Amino acid sequence: MLVTLPPAAPEVTLTVGQVIRLIPPQDAAGWNISYSGDILAMLTAADRLDRPGDTGWQLRAMRPGQTDVMVTSRPEPCSTNQPCSPPVMQFTLSVIVRT
């Protein structure tokens, strides 16, 4: 299942074993992603977690349950003679996993 952030719907339903791909906007210095590791398992390589690029993050549904996946941008540092980056972007997607 493919979800582009911000999500069109506030929640998605997966079955155990199904993979979801989350695509963030590309206008941030980096990203943080959080979710319940009991429900979802990250398939994206660790060195790509903060900048997943066009392929986004891939997560596999591991067991039934519900978790919120929260994605938060990290803006570029603000220098004194440059305008600051836009405010932090944050997206939340509720993921329900069924058997």
Backbone hydrogen bonds in HBPLUS format (Angstrom, degrees):
<---DONOR---> <-ACCEPTOR-->    atom                        ^
c    i                          cat <-CA-CA->   ^        H-A-AA   ^      H-
h    n   atom  resd res      DA  || num        DHA   H-A  angle D-A-AA Bond
n    s   type  num  typ     dist DA aas  dist angle  dist       angle   num
A0021-ARG N   A0001-MET O   2.71 MM  20  6.10 155.9  1.77 165.7 173.8     1
A0003-VAL N   A0021-ARG O   2.84 MM  18  6.11 161.4  1.87 173.7 173.4     2
A0023-ILE N   A0003-VAL O   2.90 MM  20  6.27 159.5  1.94 155.4 160.6     3
A0005-LEU N   A0023-ILE O   2.80 MM  18  5.87 173.5  1.80 162.8 160.5     4
A0094-SER N   A0010-PRO O   2.99 MM  84  6.21 174.5  1.99 154.0 152.2     5
A0012-VAL N   A0094-SER O   2.89 MM  82  6.42 149.7  1.98 162.5 172.5     6
A0096-ILE N   A0012-VAL O   2.91 MM  84  6.24 168.8  1.92 161.6 165.4     7
A0014-LEU N   A0096-ILE O   2.76 MM  82  6.16 161.2  1.80 163.0 169.6     8
A0098-ARG N   A0014-LEU O   2.85 MM  84  6.24 161.1  1.89 151.7 155.8     9
A0018-GLN N   A0015-THR O   2.91 MM   3  5.53 164.1  1.94 142.4 146.3    10
A0016-VAL N   A0098-ARG O   2.90 MM  82  6.18 137.0  2.09 161.3 170.7    11
A0017-GLY N   A0061-ALA O   2.75 MM  44  5.14 167.0  1.76 139.6 144.3    12
A0061-ALA N   A0018-GLN O   2.87 MM  43  5.52 167.3  1.88 165.8 169.6    13
A0020-ILE N   A0059-LEU O   2.82 MM  39  5.37 162.1  1.85 159.3 164.0    14
A0059-LEU N   A0020-ILE O   2.89 MM  39  5.37 161.9  1.93 156.7 162.7    15
A0022-LEU N   A0057-TRP O   2.84 MM  35  5.18 151.9  1.92 146.9 155.3    16
A0057-TRP N   A0022-LEU O   2.85 MM  35  5.18 147.9  1.96 148.6 151.5    17
A0074-ARG N   A0030-GLY O   2.75 MM  44  5.03 148.1  1.85 146.1 140.7    18
A0031-TRP N   A0050-ASP O   2.77 MM  19  4.62 134.1  1.98 121.5 135.6    19
A0032-ASN N   A0072-THR O   2.81 MM  40  5.19 153.8  1.87 151.5 160.4    20
A0072-THR N   A0032-ASN O   2.89 MM  40  5.19 161.1  1.93 148.6 155.0    21
A0034-SER N   A0070-MET O   2.88 MM  36  5.24 151.2  1.96 145.5 154.9    22
A0070-MET N   A0034-SER O   2.89 MM  36  5.24 157.7  1.94 147.3 154.5    23
A0039-ILE N   A0036-SER O   3.17 MM   3  5.58 144.5  2.30 107.3 115.9    24
A0040-LEU N   A0036-SER O   3.05 MM   4  6.23 174.9  2.06 162.3 163.8    25
A0062-MET N   A0039-ILE O   2.69 MM  23  5.29 171.1  1.70 156.6 157.0    26
A0041-ALA N   A0060-ARG O   2.88 MM  19  5.16 150.1  1.97 141.8 151.8    27
A0060-ARG N   A0041-ALA O   2.81 MM  19  5.16 159.7  1.85 148.3 152.0    28
A0043-LEU N   A0058-GLN O   2.70 MM  15  5.25 167.7  1.71 161.6 158.2    29
A0048-ARG N   A0045-ALA O   2.91 MM   3  5.51 162.7  1.94 121.8 127.0    30
A0049-LEU N   A0046-ALA O   3.37 MM   3  5.41 171.1  2.38 107.5 109.9    31
A0056-GLY N   A0053-GLY O   3.20 MM   3  5.64 148.4  2.30 109.5 117.8    32
A0065-GLY N   A0097-VAL O   2.97 MM  32  5.21 153.5  2.04 134.2 136.5    33
A0097-VAL N   A0065-GLY O   2.73 MM  32  5.21 176.6  1.73 165.8 166.6    34
A0067-THR N   A0095-VAL O   2.97 MM  28  5.39 154.8  2.04 148.2 156.3    35
A0095-VAL N   A0067-THR O   2.75 MM  28  5.39 175.4  1.75 166.3 168.0    36
A0069-VAL N   A0093-LEU O   2.78 MM  24  5.20 174.3  1.79 152.3 153.5    37
A0093-LEU N   A0069-VAL O   2.94 MM  24  5.20 155.8  2.00 143.9 151.9    38
A0071-VAL N   A0091-PHE O   2.85 MM  20  5.18 165.6  1.87 155.4 160.4    39
A0091-PHE N   A0071-VAL O   2.82 MM  20  5.18 158.1  1.87 151.1 158.6    40
A0073-SER N   A0089-MET O   2.83 MM  16  5.20 161.3  1.87 152.0 157.0    41
